[in-house]
């Protein structure tokens, strides 16, 4: 139960980020600025959720998180990070 409640903390951030990414990719500079400011908290929330769900990340996902930290303007990497989180969170809720 604790895992489910912790997962709910990052899920809204992930959903909001997905919307922001679409706007940023279309050239919305305000959305891009908001995205860049939100990434550190987003990555931290994802890591915390996965830890509380007992999910074991692999080295490739850890490398992706590090890449997003270093270059949050790489929107495709951020999309992959969000997709990976969603997949692991869904697996954690099922299992």
Secondary structure, DSSP 8 states (H G I E B T S, - for coil): -HHHHHHHHHHHHHHHHHHHHHHHHTT-HHHHHHHHHHHHHHHHHHHHHHHHTT----HHHHHHHHHHHH-TT-HHHHHHHHHHHHHHHHHHHH-
